[in-house]
Amino acid sequence: TRSQKNWPLLIYTSATPEDISETHGRLGRQAACELCERFLAKLALALAEQGYGQMIIAGGETSGAIVSALEIDTLRIGPEIDPGVPWTLASGKRPEIALALKSGNFGSERFFLDAWKLFA
């Protein structure tokens, strides 16, 4: 049988436009965004510590928060998923991990599927 760590796991932060507007009104846009980024960074660190070895991360600020949380200091560029978005092999204070870091301006509608197929 396959280990659970080999199965894709999708985690995201989203809500209806009304809920996002209400949350921004209550917390402020910057604070709400930082709260999501901190949560996702801590979650990525916990998953890496559990042995997950590949992550696809969408969002520039989120990518930065996760790279910082994982204490990465080197990214080796690997195969291109979409123009401007490669798989990378990240290293630092923790075991190496494969990362796809996608900002909002890059990647096709099939980006996530293409990334998994390329890595598999």
C-alpha positions in Angstrom: 0.0 0.0 0.0 1.1 3.6 -0.5 2.0 5.8 2.4 -0.3 8.6 3.1 2.6 10.9 2.4 2.6 9.9 -1.2 -1.0 11.1 -1.8 -1.6 14.7 -2.9 -2.9 16.9 -0.1 -4.6 20.2 -0.9 -4.8 22.9 1.7 -6.0 26.4 0.9 -7.4 29.5 2.5 -10.5 30.9 0.9 -14.0 32.0 1.6 -16.9 33.8 -0.1 -16.3 37.4 -1.1 -18.8 38.4 1.6 -16.9 36.5 4.3 -13.6 37.9 3.1 -14.9 41.4 3.2 -16.3 40.9 6.7 -13.0 39.5 7.9 -11.0 42.3 6.4 -13.4 44.8 8.0 -13.0 43.1 11.4 -9.2 42.4 11.3 -8.0 44.7 8.6 -6.8 43.3 5.2 -3.1 43.2 6.2 -3.7 41.4 9.5 -6.1 38.9 7.8 -3.5 38.1 5.1 -0.7 37.7 7.6 -2.8 35.4 9.8 -3.4 33.1 6.8 0.3 33.2 5.8 1.5 32.4 9.3 -1.0 29.5 9.5 0.1 28.0 6.2 3.8 28.5 7.1 3.3 26.6 10.4 1.3 23.9 8.6 4.0 23.5 5.9 6.7 23.2 8.6 4.6 20.5 10.5 4.1 18.6 7.3 7.8 18.7 6.4 8.6 17.5 9.9 6.2 14.6 9.3 8.2 13.6 6.2 6.2 15.2 3.3 8.8 15.8 0.6 7.0 17.8 -2.1 4.8 20.9 -1.8 3.2 23.1 -4.4 2.7 26.6 -2.9 0.6 29.2 -4.5 0.8 32.9 -3.7 3.9 35.0 -3.6 3.6 36.2 0.1 2.6 32.7 1.2 5.6 31.2 -0.7 7.9 33.6 1.1 6.4 32.8 4.5 6.8 29.1 3.9 10.3 29.4 2.7 11.2 31.3 5.8 9.4 28.8 8.1 11.3 25.9 6.5 14.6 27.9 6.9 15.5 27.4 3.3 18.7 29.0 2.1 19.2 27.3 -1.3 16.9 26.5 -4.2 18.2 24.4 -7.0 16.1 24.9 -10.1 14.5 21.8 -11.6 12.1 21.1 -14.5 9.8 23.9 -15.6 6.1 23.3 -14.8 4.8 26.4 -16.7 6.7 29.4 -18.0 8.4 31.0 -15.0 7.5 28.3 -12.5 9.9 25.4 -12.0 10.1 22.6 -9.5 12.9 23.4 -7.1 14.9 21.3 -4.6 15.1 23.4 -1.4 17.7 22.9 1.2 18.7 24.6 4.4 18.6 23.5 8.1 16.1 20.7 7.3 16.1 17.7 4.9 15.8 18.7 1.3 12.2 19.2 0.0 10.8 19.7 -3.5 8.9 22.9 -3.8 6.9 24.5 -6.6 6.6 28.2 -5.7 3.9 29.9 -7.8 3.0 33.6 -7.5 -0.5 34.7 -8.6 0.7 36.0 -11.9 2.2 32.7 -13.2 0.8 29.3 -14.1 -2.0 28.0 -16.3 -5.4 26.8 -15.2 -3.9 23.2 -15.2 -0.9 24.2 -13.1 -1.5 22.0 -10.1 -2.3 18.9 -12.2 0.7 19.6 -14.4 3.0 20.0 -11.4 1.9 16.7 -9.9 2.3 14.9 -13.2 5.7 16.3 -13.7 6.9 15.3 -10.3 5.3 11.8 -10.2 
